[in-house]
Amino acid sequence: MMNIEKLIADAGKSKFALWKLNFALLRGIPFNKPHNLEVIGISGDEVVVRYPYKRSNLNHIKGLHACGLATAAEYVAGLTLLAKLGASKYRFILESLEMKYHYQGKKDAIAKCMVDEGRLRKEVIEPLESDDAAYIKCEAEVYDVDGNHLSTGTSTWQIKRWEKVKTQVGNSMRH
């Protein structure tokens, strides 16, 4: 079993550990493999992911595909929550995703998401002391490598303690 919490914690410390995390994520989340999403940084409250400008990620006018930008925004937000809260105590489900597109992507894109400890405590940890589920909105901004603001993704996540989950399924990322 993969210990995703250890992989994430180590990824902020060395390039090899970051490579191991990306290797595990590409295999553990097969939907994202064709996009070649790559975690390029984990530090403090922020996770940074690269969405490459490559043929399979392009739309009909040779720009980064809108759905791919949405996937990058959802991916980086989910990883940020995972990095901050861990997978052993909590289950995360995407409830909704809203995208705003600002500029056509013609180069690699960088998606960033940040959630601080105080906000997590107020919106997730404290509510889960009395409620079965908590909800948190995460904003992920996506820029190209030249600094052009491509899109903003606002994702809402439902978070539950594993013991409150009614439909327990085997989850290789949980351990």
N, C-alpha and C positions, 0 to 999 in steps of 0.2 A: 504494500500500500504506500502511496505517495504521501509524505508529510508536507502539505502545501504551506502550512504556517512556518515551518523551518526553512523551506525553500525561499519564501518571501523575505523572512528575516535576514537570511544570509545574502540575498541578492543585493541588498543595500551596502554590502561590505566588500564584494569583489566581483570582478568581471567574469570569472569562471562560475561563481554562484549565480550570477545573472544569466549566463548562458544555460546553466542547468535548469533554472526556472523557466526560461523560454522553451527549452526542449520539452519539459514536462507539460507546459501549457499547450503546446502544439499537439501533443498526443492526447492530453486529457480533455481538450475541448475541440473535437474534430471539425466542428462547423467553421471555426476561425482559421484552420490551417491554410486553405487556399488564399486567404488575404495576406498571409505572412505578417500578421501583427506581431510587433516585437516590443517587449518591455525594455526601455532604454534607461530607466531610472526609477528608483524607489528611495525616497528620503523623507524623514519626518512625516508630514501629513500628506505628501504628494506622490502620485504615481504618474509616470510619463511613458507613453506608448507611441511607436512609429508605425504609420500606415504608408507603405511604399507606393510610389508612383511607378506602377508596372502594368503591363498590358492587361492582365486578368482583373485589375482593379479599376479599369477605365470604363467610362460610358461611351456612347456613340459619337461624342464630339471630343474624345480624347482627354477628358477631365476626370478627376477622381470621382467615382460613382457615389451618388448621394447615399445609397444604402450601405456602402462600405464606410463612409464617414460616420453614419449612424452606428454601425457595428463598432467602430473604433471608440466612439463616445461611450457606448454602453459597456464595452470591454474595460476601458480605463476606470470608469466609475465603479464597476463591480470589483475590480482588482483593488481599488483604493479601500473600499469597505472591507474586503477580505483581509487586506494588509493591516487594517486598524482593529478589526474585531475578531478575526480568526474564523476558521471553518469548523473547529471542534465544538464550539458552543452554539453557533448560530447557523441558520439556513437563510439564504438570500434568494429572493425571487423578484425579477423585474416586473413591476406592475404596469408602468407606462414609460414611454419615451417620446419626447417632443423635440423636434429638430428645427433649427433656424439656419438657413444657408445664406452666407454673406458674399462669398467670392469663389470663383471656379478654381479648383485645385489642379495645377499643372506641374507640381513637384511633390516630393515626399511630404507627408503631413505628420504633424506632431500633436497628439492629444494629451491633455493634462487634466487631472482632477485632484482637488484638495479638499479634505474634510478634517477639521481639527477635533481634538479630544473633547473640548467643552461642548461642542455641538453634538457629538456622538453620545455623550453622557446625557444631555438634555433630551435629545430626540429619539434615542434608541435604548440605552442601558436603563435609565430611570423608568421610562414607560413600560419596559418589559418586566419590571418588578411586580406590576399589577395587571398588565394586559397580556393577552396571548400573542399579539403582533404589534410591531411598531413600523412606522413608515418614515422614510427619509428621502428628500430630494437631493440629488447630486448634479452639479453642473460641470460639464466637461467642455472645455474650449479646444478647438482644433485649428491650428495654424499651419501654413506651409513653412518650409525651411527658410523662406525669405521674410517671414513675419506677417504675411497676409492672413487675416482672420477668415478662415474658410467656413466654419460652422460652430454652432453652440448646441450641445445636446443636454437636455434636462431629463434625467431619468428618476423615476420614483421607484423605490425598492421596499418590498415588504420583508421584514426581518422577524424571524421567530427563533426562540430557543428550540433546540432539537427535540426536547421532551414534549413540546407543545405541537409538534408536527404530527398530523393525523395520518398522512400517507407516507410513511417512512419507506424510502427506497435505498438500495445500495448506492453509496456515493463515494467513489474512489478519492475525491478531493477532500473528504471530511476528516480523514485521519492523518 
